[in-house]
């Protein structure tokens, strides 16, 4: 479905100031570089202001600092936070294009006896709902999604194709599990026995709060004895590993390929850059931000930005050490040259020359 929206309606929805013809219509959201007269764009950083001079966009969402420059080129919607405005607009835009899920159970779905499915939920073709599972109001199970026995899904949550919520696990309301995500697989637990490994059954669950999103092919392992717990509003990217008994606080976000080892406690409002790694059995405070590729090898008790892997440190100290490390080769050569230089003969004091006869 093609969306056609008047600028007057969009500015009202976003709560921004409209500059230009309120009856103008846009039918696409796109980047500034390839935009046409039918395109709505956004720019949030004044560093990219020069793009306003060349874009052919029909309308641009801009911050107050770019109001006059945007007005000089054409229609604009001025918002205090264009990036946030774009995020909210993108959600509305998709809702106009996406067909509403059809309530009910598809004839090709498999629902075991004892499962409770709200009449407003949508169960797609080849989806599976195990015995005693509970599916809340307006929840959606896409084709091939799987909900294990005794598991529960809150209202408005969505399991996309081939996402799995295994036995006895829980997700709250308005959550999204993207394709291939597995919540509730076994944690990595084995006991050595004369050169072999004996499996330790994982007896806990995974419990996830409301408004949490888990990316494609991400794995959240069930607890060994206690539960693995993920709070409200947590955002986890693709290909992330969350091991057994990890606790993640509300509104923490993790980029792709992050790995969290078992029994780690992570606070609220933390962020993890791509491929960050965290060892097990440590604690990370609220408002800690880990740079991409960093290795967290010890507990972090204070908020702040942390980087590096040799070892991890507060960002300011790490940058100084990294700058020194890059000069290590030249410093070594200079030291070697000093060690090999012949010792210079001591020179007579200048005052002694004046005393010669």
C-alpha positions as a Markdown table, in Angstrom:
| # | Residue | x | y | z |
|---|---|---|---|---|
| 1 | Unk | 0.0 | 0.0 | 0.0 |
| 2 | Unk | 1.3 | 3.5 | -0.9 |
| 3 | Unk | 1.2 | 6.0 | 1.8 |
| 4 | Unk | 0.2 | 9.6 | 0.9 |
| 5 | Unk | 0.4 | 12.1 | 3.7 |
| 6 | Unk | -0.1 | 15.8 | 3.9 |
| 7 | Unk | 2.6 | 17.9 | 5.6 |
| 8 | Unk | 0.0 | 19.5 | 7.8 |
| 9 | Unk | -1.0 | 16.1 | 9.2 |
| 10 | Unk | 2.6 | 15.0 | 9.7 |
| 11 | Unk | 3.7 | 18.1 | 11.5 |
| 12 | Unk | 0.7 | 17.8 | 13.8 |
| 13 | Unk | 1.5 | 14.2 | 14.5 |
| 14 | Unk | 5.1 | 15.0 | 15.2 |
| 15 | Unk | 4.4 | 18.2 | 17.2 |
| 16 | Unk | 6.7 | 20.3 | 15.0 |
| 17 | Unk | 6.6 | 23.7 | 13.3 |
| 18 | Unk | 5.7 | 23.4 | 9.6 |
| 19 | Unk | 7.3 | 25.7 | 7.1 |
| 20 | Unk | 5.8 | 25.6 | 3.6 |
| 21 | Unk | 2.6 | 24.5 | 2.0 |
| 22 | Unk | 0.5 | 22.5 | 4.5 |
| 23 | Unk | -1.4 | 20.8 | 1.6 |
| 24 | Unk | 1.8 | 19.4 | 0.0 |
| 25 | Unk | 1.9 | 15.5 | 0.0 |
| 26 | Unk | 4.7 | 13.1 | 0.4 |
| 27 | Unk | 4.6 | 9.4 | -0.3 |
| 28 | Unk | 8.0 | 8.2 | 0.7 |
| 29 | Unk | 10.5 | 8.4 | 3.5 |
| 30 | Unk | 14.1 | 8.3 | 2.2 |
| 31 | Unk | 17.7 | 9.6 | 2.5 |
| 32 | Unk | 18.6 | 13.1 | 1.5 |
| 33 | Unk | 21.0 | 12.1 | -1.2 |
| 34 | Unk | 18.5 | 10.2 | -3.4 |
| 35 | Unk | 15.3 | 12.1 | -2.4 |
| 36 | Unk | 12.8 | 13.4 | -4.8 |
| 37 | Unk | 9.9 | 15.8 | -4.5 |
| 38 | Unk | 7.7 | 13.1 | -3.1 |
| 39 | Unk | 10.2 | 12.2 | -0.3 |
| 40 | Unk | 10.3 | 13.2 | 3.4 |
| 41 | Unk | 13.8 | 13.2 | 4.9 |
| 42 | Unk | 15.4 | 14.1 | 8.2 |
| 43 | Unk | 18.7 | 15.6 | 9.3 |
| 44 | Unk | 19.6 | 15.7 | 13.0 |
| 45 | Unk | 23.3 | 16.7 | 13.0 |
| 46 | Unk | 24.3 | 20.2 | 11.9 |
| 47 | Unk | 27.5 | 18.7 | 10.5 |
| 48 | Unk | 25.5 | 17.5 | 7.5 |
| 49 | Unk | 23.8 | 20.8 | 6.9 |
| 50 | Unk | 25.4 | 21.1 | 3.5 |
| 51 | Unk | 23.1 | 18.3 | 2.2 |
| 52 | Unk | 20.2 | 20.7 | 2.5 |
| 53 | Unk | 21.7 | 22.7 | -0.4 |
| 54 | Unk | 21.6 | 19.8 | -2.8 |
| 55 | Unk | 18.7 | 17.5 | -1.8 |
| 56 | Unk | 15.6 | 17.5 | -3.9 |
| 57 | Unk | 13.4 | 16.3 | -0.9 |
| 58 | Unk | 9.9 | 17.5 | -0.8 |
| 59 | Unk | 10.2 | 18.1 | 3.0 |
| 60 | Unk | 13.0 | 17.8 | 5.6 |
| 61 | Unk | 12.6 | 17.3 | 9.3 |
| 62 | Unk | 15.3 | 19.5 | 10.9 |
| 63 | Unk | 16.4 | 20.8 | 14.4 |
| 64 | Unk | 15.9 | 24.4 | 15.4 |
| 65 | Unk | 19.5 | 25.2 | 14.6 |
| 66 | Unk | 18.8 | 24.5 | 10.9 |
| 67 | Unk | 15.5 | 26.2 | 10.6 |
| 68 | Unk | 16.4 | 29.1 | 8.5 |
| 69 | Unk | 18.7 | 27.1 | 6.2 |
| 70 | Unk | 16.0 | 24.6 | 5.6 |
| 71 | Unk | 13.3 | 27.2 | 5.1 |
| 72 | Unk | 15.5 | 28.8 | 2.4 |
| 73 | Unk | 15.3 | 25.6 | 0.3 |
| 74 | Unk | 11.6 | 24.7 | 0.7 |
| 75 | Unk | 9.3 | 22.8 | 3.1 |
| 76 | Unk | 10.5 | 21.8 | 6.5 |
| 77 | Unk | 9.2 | 20.5 | 9.8 |
| 78 | Unk | 11.2 | 21.8 | 12.7 |
| 79 | Unk | 11.4 | 19.4 | 15.7 |
| 80 | Unk | 13.6 | 19.5 | 18.8 |
| 81 | Unk | 14.8 | 16.0 | 18.2 |
| 82 | Unk | 14.5 | 15.0 | 14.5 |
| 83 | Unk | 15.9 | 11.5 | 15.0 |
| 84 | Unk | 13.2 | 10.8 | 17.6 |
| 85 | Unk | 10.6 | 12.3 | 15.3 |
| 86 | Unk | 11.8 | 10.1 | 12.5 |
| 87 | Unk | 11.6 | 7.0 | 14.7 |
| 88 | Unk | 8.0 | 7.8 | 15.7 |
| 89 | Unk | 7.0 | 8.6 | 12.1 |
| 90 | Unk | 8.6 | 5.4 | 10.8 |
| 91 | Unk | 6.3 | 3.4 | 13.1 |
| 92 | Unk | 3.2 | 5.2 | 11.9 |
| 93 | Unk | 4.3 | 4.8 | 8.3 |
| 94 | Unk | 4.7 | 1.1 | 8.6 |
| 95 | Unk | 1.3 | 0.7 | 10.2 |
| 96 | Unk | -0.3 | 2.4 | 7.2 |
| 97 | Unk | 1.4 | -0.1 | 4.9 |
| 98 | Unk | 1.2 | -3.3 | 6.8 |
| 99 | Unk | -1.9 | -5.4 | 6.7 |
| 100 | Unk | -3.4 | -6.1 | 10.1 |
| 101 | Unk | -2.8 | -9.7 | 11.3 |
| 102 | Unk | -5.9 | -11.9 | 11.0 |
| 103 | Unk | -7.2 | -13.0 | 14.3 |
| 104 | Unk | -7.5 | -16.7 | 14.8 |
| 105 | Unk | -5.6 | -19.9 | 14.3 |
| 106 | Unk | -4.5 | -20.8 | 10.8 |
| 107 | Unk | -5.7 | -24.3 | 9.6 |
| 108 | Unk | -2.0 | -25.4 | 9.2 |
| 109 | Unk | -1.0 | -24.3 | 12.7 |
| 110 | Unk | -0.4 | -26.9 | 15.4 |
| 111 | Unk | -2.0 | -26.2 | 18.8 |
| 112 | Unk | -1.6 | -28.8 | 21.5 |
| 113 | Unk | -4.4 | -29.5 | 24.1 |
| 114 | Unk | -4.5 | -27.2 | 27.0 |
| 115 | Unk | -3.0 | -24.2 | 25.3 |
| 116 | Unk | -4.9 | -20.9 | 25.9 |
| 117 | Unk | -5.1 | -18.6 | 22.9 |
| 118 | Unk | -6.8 | -15.2 | 23.2 |
| 119 | Unk | -9.4 | -14.8 | 20.4 |
| 120 | Unk | -7.7 | -11.7 | 19.2 |
| 121 | Unk | -4.3 | -13.4 | 18.8 |
| 122 | Unk | -3.1 | -14.5 | 15.3 |
| 123 | Unk | -1.4 | -17.9 | 14.9 |
| 124 | Unk | 0.2 | -18.3 | 11.4 |
| 125 | Unk | 0.7 | -21.3 | 9.2 |
| 126 | Unk | 2.9 | -24.1 | 10.6 |
| 127 | Unk | 3.3 | -22.2 | 13.9 |
| 128 | Unk | 3.4 | -24.5 | 17.0 |
| 129 | Unk | 1.8 | -23.8 | 20.4 |
| 130 | Unk | 2.7 | -26.3 | 23.1 |
| 131 | Unk | 0.5 | -27.8 | 25.8 |
| 132 | Unk | -0.4 | -25.3 | 28.5 |
| 133 | Unk | 1.1 | -22.3 | 26.7 |
| 134 | Unk | -0.7 | -19.0 | 27.0 |
| 135 | Unk | -0.9 | -16.5 | 24.1 |
| 136 | Unk | -2.1 | -13.0 | 25.1 |
| 137 | Unk | -4.5 | -10.6 | 23.3 |
| 138 | Unk | -3.4 | -9.4 | 19.9 |
| 139 | Unk | -0.2 | -11.4 | 20.0 |
| 140 | Unk | 1.1 | -12.7 | 16.7 |
| 141 | Unk | 2.9 | -15.9 | 15.9 |
| 142 | Unk | 4.2 | -15.7 | 12.3 |
| 143 | Unk | 4.6 | -18.8 | 10.1 |
| 144 | Unk | 6.8 | -21.5 | 11.7 |
| 145 | Unk | 7.1 | -19.6 | 15.0 |
| 146 | Unk | 7.3 | -21.9 | 18.0 |
| 147 | Unk | 6.0 | -21.6 | 21.6 |
| 148 | Unk | 6.9 | -24.4 | 23.9 |
| 149 | Unk | 4.8 | -26.1 | 26.6 |
| 150 | Unk | 3.9 | -23.9 | 29.5 |
| 151 | Unk | 5.4 | -20.8 | 27.9 |
| 152 | Unk | 3.6 | -17.4 | 27.9 |
| 153 | Unk | 3.4 | -14.5 | 25.6 |
| 154 | Unk | 2.0 | -11.1 | 26.7 |
| 155 | Unk | -0.5 | -9.0 | 24.8 |
| 156 | Unk | 0.7 | -7.4 | 21.6 |
| 157 | Unk | 3.9 | -9.4 | 21.3 |
| 158 | Unk | 5.1 | -10.7 | 18.0 |
| 159 | Unk | 7.2 | -13.8 | 17.2 |
| 160 | Unk | 8.4 | -13.5 | 13.6 |
| 161 | Unk | 9.0 | -16.5 | 11.4 |
| 162 | Unk | 11.0 | -19.3 | 13.0 |
| 163 | Unk | 11.4 | -17.5 | 16.3 |
| 164 | Unk | 11.2 | -19.9 | 19.3 |
| 165 | Unk | 10.1 | -19.4 | 22.9 |
| 166 | Unk | 10.8 | -22.7 | 24.6 |
| 167 | Unk | 9.2 | -24.5 | 27.4 |
| 168 | Unk | 8.0 | -22.5 | 30.5 |
| 169 | Unk | 9.7 | -19.2 | 29.3 |
| 170 | Unk | 7.9 | -15.9 | 29.5 |
| 171 | Unk | 7.9 | -12.7 | 27.5 |
| 172 | Unk | 5.9 | -9.6 | 28.4 |
| 173 | Unk | 3.7 | -7.2 | 26.4 |
| 174 | Unk | 4.6 | -5.6 | 23.1 |
| 175 | Unk | 7.8 | -7.6 | 22.7 |
| 176 | Unk | 9.3 | -8.7 | 19.3 |
| 177 | Unk | 11.4 | -11.8 | 18.6 |
| 178 | Unk | 12.9 | -11.5 | 15.2 |
| 179 | Unk | 13.4 | -14.5 | 12.8 |
| 180 | Unk | 15.5 | -17.2 | 14.2 |
| 181 | Unk | 15.7 | -15.9 | 17.7 |
| 182 | Unk | 15.8 | -18.6 | 20.3 |
| 183 | Unk | 14.7 | -17.9 | 23.9 |
| 184 | Unk | 15.1 | -20.6 | 26.4 |
| 185 | Unk | 17.7 | -22.9 | 24.8 |
| 186 | Unk | 20.0 | -24.8 | 27.2 |
| 187 | Unk | 22.8 | -22.9 | 28.8 |
| 188 | Unk | 26.4 | -24.3 | 28.3 |
| 189 | Unk | 26.7 | -26.6 | 31.3 |
| 190 | Unk | 28.8 | -29.7 | 31.4 |
| 191 | Unk | 30.8 | -31.6 | 34.1 |
| 192 | Unk | 34.1 | -33.3 | 33.2 |
| 193 | Unk | 34.3 | -37.1 | 33.7 |
| 194 | Unk | 37.5 | -38.8 | 32.8 |
| 195 | Unk | 38.1 | -36.9 | 29.6 |
| 196 | Unk | 34.4 | -36.7 | 28.6 |
| 197 | Unk | 31.6 | -34.3 | 29.3 |
| 198 | Unk | 28.4 | -35.0 | 31.3 |
| 199 | Unk | 25.5 | -32.6 | 30.5 |
| 200 | Unk | 24.1 | -30.5 | 33.3 |
| 201 | Unk | 20.4 | -30.1 | 32.7 |
| 202 | Unk | 19.3 | -26.5 | 32.7 |
| 203 | Unk | 16.4 | -26.2 | 35.1 |
| 204 | Unk | 15.6 | -22.5 | 35.1 |
| 205 | Unk | 13.6 | -20.3 | 32.6 |
| 206 | Unk | 14.0 | -17.1 | 30.7 |
| 207 | Unk | 11.8 | -14.3 | 31.9 |
| 208 | Unk | 11.5 | -11.2 | 29.7 |
| 209 | Unk | 9.8 | -7.9 | 30.6 |
| 210 | Unk | 7.6 | -5.6 | 28.4 |
| 211 | Unk | 8.7 | -3.7 | 25.2 |
| 212 | Unk | 11.8 | -5.8 | 24.7 |
| 213 | Unk | 13.1 | -6.6 | 21.2 |
| 214 | Unk | 15.5 | -9.5 | 20.4 |
| 215 | Unk | 17.2 | -9.6 | 17.0 |
| 216 | Unk | 17.5 | -12.3 | 14.4 |
| 217 | Unk | 19.5 | -15.4 | 15.4 |
| 218 | Unk | 20.1 | -14.2 | 18.9 |
| 219 | Unk | 20.2 | -16.7 | 21.7 |
| 220 | Unk | 19.0 | -16.2 | 25.2 |
| 221 | Unk | 19.8 | -19.3 | 27.3 |
| 222 | Unk | 17.6 | -20.5 | 30.1 |
| 223 | Unk | 19.0 | -20.5 | 33.6 |
| 224 | Unk | 20.8 | -23.5 | 35.1 |
| 225 | Unk | 18.9 | -23.3 | 38.4 |
| 226 | Unk | 17.5 | -19.7 | 38.7 |
| 227 | Unk | 16.1 | -17.8 | 35.8 |
| 228 | Unk | 17.8 | -15.7 | 33.1 |
| 229 | Unk | 16.1 | -12.3 | 33.4 |
| 230 | Unk | 15.8 | -9.5 | 30.9 |
| 231 | Unk | 14.1 | -6.3 | 31.9 |
| 232 | Unk | 11.7 | -3.9 | 30.3 |
| 233 | Unk | 12.6 | -2.0 | 27.1 |
| 234 | Unk | 15.8 | -3.9 | 26.5 |
| 235 | Unk | 17.0 | -3.8 | 22.8 |
| 236 | Unk | 19.2 | -6.7 | 21.6 |
| 237 | Unk | 20.6 | -6.8 | 18.1 |
| 238 | Unk | 21.2 | -9.8 | 15.8 |
| 239 | Unk | 23.6 | -12.6 | 16.6 |
| 240 | Unk | 24.0 | -11.8 | 20.3 |
| 241 | Unk | 24.6 | -14.5 | 22.9 |
| 242 | Unk | 23.1 | -14.2 | 26.4 |
| 243 | Unk | 24.3 | -17.1 | 28.6 |
| 244 | Unk | 22.5 | -18.8 | 31.4 |
| 245 | Unk | 21.5 | -16.8 | 34.6 |
| 246 | Unk | 22.4 | -13.4 | 33.1 |
| 247 | Unk | 20.3 | -10.5 | 34.4 |
| 248 | Unk | 19.9 | -7.4 | 32.2 |
| 249 | Unk | 18.4 | -4.2 | 33.5 |
| 250 | Unk | 15.7 | -2.1 | 32.0 |
| 251 | Unk | 16.4 | -0.2 | 28.7 |
| 252 | Unk | 19.9 | -1.6 | 28.1 |
| 253 | Unk | 20.8 | -2.0 | 24.5 |
| 254 | Unk | 23.3 | -4.4 | 22.8 |
| 255 | Unk | 24.7 | -4.2 | 19.2 |
| 256 | Unk | 25.3 | -7.2 | 17.1 |
| 257 | Unk | 27.7 | -10.0 | 18.0 |
| 258 | Unk | 27.9 | -9.0 | 21.7 |
| 259 | Unk | 28.5 | -12.0 | 24.0 |
| 260 | Unk | 27.6 | -12.1 | 27.7 |
| 261 | Unk | 28.9 | -15.0 | 29.7 |
| 262 | Unk | 26.9 | -16.7 | 32.5 |
| 263 | Unk | 25.7 | -15.2 | 35.8 |
| 264 | Unk | 26.7 | -11.7 | 34.8 |
| 265 | Unk | 24.5 | -8.9 | 36.3 |
| 266 | Unk | 24.1 | -5.8 | 34.0 |
| 267 | Unk | 22.4 | -2.6 | 35.1 |
| 268 | Unk | 19.8 | -0.3 | 33.6 |
| 269 | Unk | 20.4 | 2.1 | 30.7 |
| 270 | Unk | 23.7 | 0.5 | 29.6 |
| 271 | Unk | 24.9 | 0.2 | 26.0 |
| 272 | Unk | 27.2 | -2.4 | 24.4 |
| 273 | Unk | 28.9 | -1.7 | 21.0 |
| 274 | Unk | 29.2 | -4.4 | 18.4 |
| 275 | Unk | 31.3 | -7.5 | 19.3 |
| 276 | Unk | 31.7 | -6.4 | 22.9 |
| 277 | Unk | 32.5 | -9.4 | 25.2 |
| 278 | Unk | 31.7 | -9.7 | 28.9 |
| 279 | Unk | 33.2 | -12.5 | 31.1 |
| 280 | Unk | 30.9 | -14.3 | 33.6 |
| 281 | Unk | 30.1 | -13.8 | 37.2 |
| 282 | Unk | 30.7 | -10.0 | 37.3 |
| 283 | Unk | 28.5 | -7.0 | 37.8 |
| 284 | Unk | 28.1 | -3.9 | 35.7 |
| 285 | Unk | 26.5 | -0.8 | 37.2 |
| 286 | Unk | 23.7 | 1.3 | 35.7 |
| 287 | Unk | 24.6 | 3.8 | 32.9 |
| 288 | Unk | 27.7 | 2.0 | 31.8 |
| 289 | Unk | 28.6 | 2.2 | 28.1 |
| 290 | Unk | 31.0 | -0.3 | 26.5 |
| 291 | Unk | 32.7 | 0.5 | 23.2 |
| 292 | Unk | 32.6 | -1.9 | 20.3 |
| 293 | Unk | 35.1 | -4.8 | 20.5 |
| 294 | Unk | 35.9 | -4.2 | 24.2 |
| 295 | Unk | 36.5 | -7.0 | 26.6 |
| 296 | Unk | 35.0 | -6.5 | 30.0 |
| 297 | Unk | 37.1 | -8.7 | 32.3 |
| 298 | Unk | 36.1 | -7.3 | 35.7 |
| 299 | Unk | 33.2 | -5.7 | 37.4 |
| 300 | Unk | 32.4 | -2.1 | 36.7 |
| 301 | Unk | 31.0 | -0.2 | 39.6 |
| 302 | Unk | 30.9 | 3.4 | 38.2 |
| 303 | Unk | 28.9 | 4.8 | 35.3 |
| 304 | Unk | 30.8 | 6.0 | 32.3 |
| 305 | Unk | 32.3 | 5.0 | 28.9 |
| 306 | Unk | 34.7 | 2.1 | 28.9 |
| 307 | Unk | 36.9 | 0.9 | 26.0 |
| 308 | Unk | 39.7 | -1.5 | 25.1 |
| 309 | Unk | 40.8 | -5.0 | 25.9 |
| 310 | Unk | 44.3 | -4.6 | 27.5 |
| 311 | Unk | 42.5 | -4.4 | 29.9 |
| 312 | Unk | 39.3 | -2.5 | 29.8 |
| 313 | Unk | 39.5 | 0.9 | 31.5 |
| 314 | Unk | 37.6 | 4.2 | 31.7 |
| 315 | Unk | 37.7 | 5.8 | 28.2 |
| 316 | Unk | 39.9 | 8.7 | 29.0 |
| 317 | Unk | 42.7 | 6.5 | 30.5 |
| 318 | Unk | 42.3 | 4.0 | 27.7 |
| 319 | Unk | 42.8 | 6.6 | 25.0 |
| 320 | Unk | 46.0 | 7.9 | 26.7 |
| 321 | Unk | 47.4 | 4.3 | 27.0 |
| 322 | Unk | 46.3 | 3.5 | 23.4 |
| 323 | Unk | 48.2 | 6.6 | 22.1 |
| 324 | Unk | 51.3 | 5.6 | 24.0 |
| 325 | Unk | 51.1 | 2.0 | 22.7 |
| 326 | Unk | 51.0 | 3.3 | 19.1 |
| 327 | Unk | 54.3 | 5.0 | 19.7 |
| 328 | Unk | 55.9 | 2.0 | 21.4 |
| 329 | Unk | 57.9 | 0.9 | 18.3 |
| 330 | Unk | 59.5 | 4.4 | 17.8 |
| 331 | Unk | 60.2 | 4.8 | 21.5 |
| 332 | Unk | 62.0 | 1.4 | 21.5 |
| 333 | Unk | 64.2 | 2.5 | 18.6 |
| 334 | Unk | 65.0 | 5.8 | 20.3 |
| 335 | Unk | 66.0 | 3.9 | 23.5 |
| 336 | Unk | 68.1 | 1.5 | 21.6 |
| 337 | Unk | 69.9 | 4.3 | 19.8 |
| 338 | Unk | 70.7 | 6.0 | 23.2 |
| 339 | Unk | 72.0 | 2.7 | 24.6 |
| 340 | Unk | 74.3 | 2.2 | 21.7 |
| 341 | Unk | 75.7 | 5.7 | 21.5 |
| 342 | Unk | 79.3 | 6.1 | 22.8 |
| 343 | Unk | 79.6 | 8.0 | 26.1 |
| 344 | Unk | 80.5 | 11.6 | 25.4 |
| 345 | Unk | 83.7 | 13.0 | 27.2 |
| 346 | Unk | 82.8 | 15.5 | 29.9 |
| 347 | Unk | 83.4 | 19.1 | 28.9 |
| 348 | Unk | 85.2 | 21.5 | 31.1 |
| 349 | Unk | 83.1 | 24.1 | 32.8 |
| 350 | Unk | 83.1 | 27.5 | 31.0 |
| 351 | Unk | 84.4 | 29.2 | 34.1 |
| 352 | Unk | 87.6 | 27.1 | 34.2 |
| 353 | Unk | 88.8 | 28.4 | 30.8 |
| 354 | Unk | 88.9 | 31.9 | 32.2 |
| 355 | Unk | 91.3 | 30.7 | 34.9 |
| 356 | Unk | 94.0 | 29.4 | 32.6 |
| 357 | Unk | 97.3 | 31.4 | 32.5 |
